Amino acid sequence: MTHAYDHFREGQKRLRKGMAAQATVPLEKAKKLEPGKALIREALGIAYFRLARWKEAEQEFRTIVEELEPTDDYAHYALGRALEQQGRAAEANGHYKLASSMKPSSETYSSRIRDLDAE
């Protein structure tokens, strides 16, 4: 895991610096080595999202919620955001509602629900 962890940490560092495109390289390497690690997939999904690569972001977050950690509230929220960017508001809203039910104190999650319901 150390090699994958090193790639993951480098990817996180690049994301923090606002270098989403450069972050994908070490994060993709980490994912190849440890495809079952939700944190790696989350970071990669964030990088893809920041690059407006909606389908790829969707796939990373969908893998988390369907295979790795179904109760990950942030992954549901992020999946919703990726779906919304693709014009799939109803499907996105379902994930926002799940995220909000898992973490009712999050105004961020609940505000997305209201935004979609108002449209």
C-alpha positions as CSV (number, residue, x, y, z in Angstrom):
1,M,0.0,0.0,0.0
2,T,2.9,2.4,0.6
3,H,3.5,3.0,-3.1
4,A,-0.3,3.6,-3.7
5,Y,-0.3,5.8,-0.6
6,D,2.6,7.9,-1.9
7,H,0.7,8.5,-5.2
8,F,-2.4,9.3,-3.3
9,R,-0.6,11.9,-1.1
10,E,1.0,13.5,-4.2
11,G,-2.4,13.7,-5.8
12,Q,-3.9,15.3,-2.7
13,K,-1.1,17.8,-2.6
14,R,-1.7,18.8,-6.2
15,L,-5.4,19.1,-5.6
16,R,-4.8,21.4,-2.7
17,K,-2.6,23.6,-5.0
18,G,-5.5,23.8,-7.5
19,M,-3.7,21.5,-10.0
20,A,-6.5,19.2,-10.8
21,A,-5.2,18.0,-14.1
22,Q,-1.8,17.2,-12.6
23,A,-3.5,15.5,-9.7
24,T,-5.1,12.9,-11.9
25,V,-1.8,11.3,-12.9
26,P,-0.7,10.1,-9.4
27,L,-4.3,9.5,-8.4
28,E,-4.9,7.2,-11.4
29,K,-1.7,5.3,-10.5
30,A,-2.9,4.9,-6.9
31,K,-6.3,3.7,-8.2
32,K,-4.6,1.1,-10.3
33,L,-2.7,-0.2,-7.3
34,E,-5.6,0.0,-4.9
35,P,-8.9,0.1,-6.8
36,G,-10.9,-0.7,-3.7
37,K,-9.9,2.3,-1.7
38,A,-12.7,4.8,-1.5
39,L,-10.4,7.7,-0.5
40,I,-8.4,7.4,-3.6
41,R,-11.5,7.2,-5.8
42,E,-13.0,10.2,-4.0
43,A,-9.9,12.3,-4.6
44,L,-9.9,11.2,-8.3
45,G,-13.6,12.0,-8.6
46,I,-12.9,15.5,-7.2
47,A,-10.1,16.1,-9.7
48,Y,-12.3,15.0,-12.6
49,F,-15.2,17.2,-11.3
50,R,-12.9,20.2,-11.2
51,L,-11.9,19.5,-14.8
52,A,-15.5,19.3,-15.9
53,R,-15.1,15.6,-16.7
54,W,-18.5,14.8,-15.4
55,K,-18.9,11.2,-16.6
56,E,-15.6,10.2,-15.1
57,A,-16.4,12.0,-11.8
58,E,-19.8,10.2,-11.9
59,Q,-18.1,6.8,-12.3
60,E,-15.7,7.3,-9.4
61,F,-18.4,8.5,-7.0
62,R,-20.9,5.8,-8.2
63,T,-18.3,3.1,-7.5
64,I,-18.0,4.4,-4.0
65,V,-21.7,4.5,-3.2
66,E,-22.6,1.2,-5.1
67,E,-19.6,-0.9,-4.2
68,L,-17.3,0.4,-1.6
69,E,-19.1,2.6,1.0
70,P,-22.8,2.9,0.4
71,T,-23.2,5.1,3.5
72,D,-20.7,7.7,2.4
73,D,-22.7,10.9,2.6
74,Y,-20.2,13.0,0.7
75,A,-19.9,10.5,-2.1
76,H,-23.7,10.6,-2.6
77,Y,-23.6,14.4,-2.6
78,A,-20.7,14.5,-5.1
79,L,-22.4,11.9,-7.3
80,G,-25.4,14.1,-7.3
81,R,-23.3,17.1,-8.4
82,A,-21.8,15.2,-11.3
83,L,-25.2,14.0,-12.4
84,E,-26.7,17.5,-12.1
85,Q,-23.9,18.8,-14.4
86,Q,-25.0,16.2,-17.0
87,G,-28.6,17.4,-16.9
88,R,-29.9,14.5,-14.8
89,A,-31.5,16.6,-12.0
90,A,-34.0,14.0,-10.8
91,E,-31.4,11.3,-10.4
92,A,-29.1,13.9,-8.7
93,N,-31.8,14.9,-6.3
94,G,-32.2,11.3,-5.1
95,H,-28.5,11.3,-4.1
96,Y,-28.8,14.8,-2.4
97,K,-31.7,13.4,-0.4
98,L,-29.7,10.4,0.6
99,A,-26.7,12.5,1.6
100,S,-28.9,14.8,3.6
101,S,-30.6,12.0,5.4
102,M,-27.2,10.6,6.4
103,K,-26.0,14.0,7.6
104,P,-29.1,16.1,8.4
105,S,-26.9,18.9,9.8
106,S,-25.4,19.7,6.4
107,E,-26.9,22.9,5.0
108,T,-24.9,22.2,1.8
109,Y,-26.7,18.9,1.2
110,S,-30.2,20.2,2.0
111,S,-29.7,23.4,-0.1
112,R,-29.2,21.3,-3.2
113,I,-32.5,19.5,-2.6
114,R,-34.4,22.8,-2.4
115,D,-32.7,24.1,-5.5
116,L,-33.8,21.2,-7.6
117,D,-37.3,21.0,-6.2
118,A,-37.8,24.7,-7.0
119,E,-36.9,24.2,-10.7
